[in-house]
Amino acid sequence: MIRLLILFIVALINVNVNAQKAEVFSTPDGAIRGYDPVAYFTKGKPIKGDSKISFHWNNAEWYFSSEQNRDAFKTSPEKYAPQFGGYCAYGVADNHKAPTQPEAWTIVDGKLYLNYNLDVKTLWSKDQAGFIKKADALWPEVMKKE
């Protein structure tokens, strides 16, 4: 009985440790809510990916709207993956992780940034360069947070 209790506690600790270190914003629908990260660049809008066209990268399942987009991502995931693991860029600049909405996005200097919602995107737009600089500096520590 004690051995079973110890195994349960160890498993619980592992779940909590892994949750704290999630580098990619994921839901049951996949990374970045199952939206195709390549489509932001190629179509200029968020497009829901298909779970049948997926790729496992950075401990997350990424879904794509086409095999061509999946293959482009496979070749160069850092080019297409959103910054800060798809967490809200404004939130990271404020030293915390926050979920994002697919419609609240921006491409700055060839990099994809997602925001919590359209209102936050408006705040983000007022000083993107400043927020990016601050978020870049904070991300190594924020990434470790739950």
N, C-alpha and C positions, 0 to 999 in steps of 0.2 A: 504494500500500500504506500509506504514512504517512497519507494522507488518510482512508482507511478506519479506521485505528487511532484517529485523532483523533475521528472521528465516533462510534466505539464508546465512547471515554472520555467524551465529552460526554453521550452517552445514559446511560451508567452514573451519571454525576454527577447528571443530572436525576432518575433513578429514586431515588437516595439522598436527594436534597433533598426530593422529593415524599413519600417514606416518612416522613421526619422531621417533616413538617408535616401529617400526617394529623389533621384535626380531629375526625373521626368514626371510632369503632371499627367497622371493617368486616371481614367475612370473605368468602370466595367466595359465601356465602349472602346477602350484602347487609349493610346497616347493622344494627348490633346483632344480628348472627347471623340476620337475616331475620325478626325478630319485629316485630309490629305495635305501634308506640309508642302509638298511640291506644287500643288495647285495654287497656292498663294502667289507663287512666282510665275507660273505659266498661264494661269487663267485670271489672275488678279482678283480672286475672291475665294472665300472658304467653300470647299466642296467636301461633302461627307465621303469618307473612304469605304471600301468594301472589305469586310473581314476575310473574304476569300483571297484578297490580294494584299498580303501582309508581309511584314519583315520585322524580325526581332532585333532590336538594337538598343543598347544602353539600358538593359533590363526592362524594356517596355515593348508592347506590340504596337506597331505603327501600321495604319491602314491607308490604302491608296485607291484612287478612283480609276486607275489604269495600271496595267503592267509596265508601261513605259515610265510612269511616274515612280513606281516601286523600284525599277531598275536604276533610274537616275539617283534615287535616294541611296540605294545600295552602294553605288559607285562613290558617292560623296555625301554621306549623311550630315556632316558638319556644315555643308553648304546650305542645306534645306531645313534642318531641324531648327525650331525656334530657340532663341537665346534663353538662358536661364531655365532650360528644361521645359519650356512652355508655361512656366509659372508667370504670373503677372509681373511685367518688367517694372512697373511703377511700385508694386509691392516690394520687390527685391530691393529697389532703391530706398525703400522705407524700412528695410531690414527684416522682412518677413515673407513667407510664401503665401500666395493667394491663388485660387483657381482662376481660370480664364474662360472667356466666351469666344467662340470662333469668329464672330463678327467684329470683335474689337482687336484689330491687328494693324500693324504698320511694317513696312519694309524700309529700313534705314541703312544706307551704305551696303546694300546687298544682304542684309541680315533681317530675319523675321522676328518681330517682337509681338507678344500677345498681352492683352490687358484684361482686367477683371470684368469690365463692361464698357459700354460706350461713354458713360460719364467719366470713368477713370481714364479712358483713352483721351478725352478732351483735356484733362489735367496733364497727362503725359505729354501731349502735343505742345504744351506751353514751353517746355525746356527739355526736349528729347536728348540732346547732347549731354546736358548736365545730369539727367537721370540715368543715362546709359553709363556715364563715367562712374557715378556713385554705385550703381548696381553691379558693374564689373568688379569694383573693389570689394563689395560686400558678398557677392555670390559664393565664394569658397566657404564662408561661414554659414550663410543662409541655407545653402544646399544641404547642410547637415541637420537642419531643423526639421521638425515634423510638419 
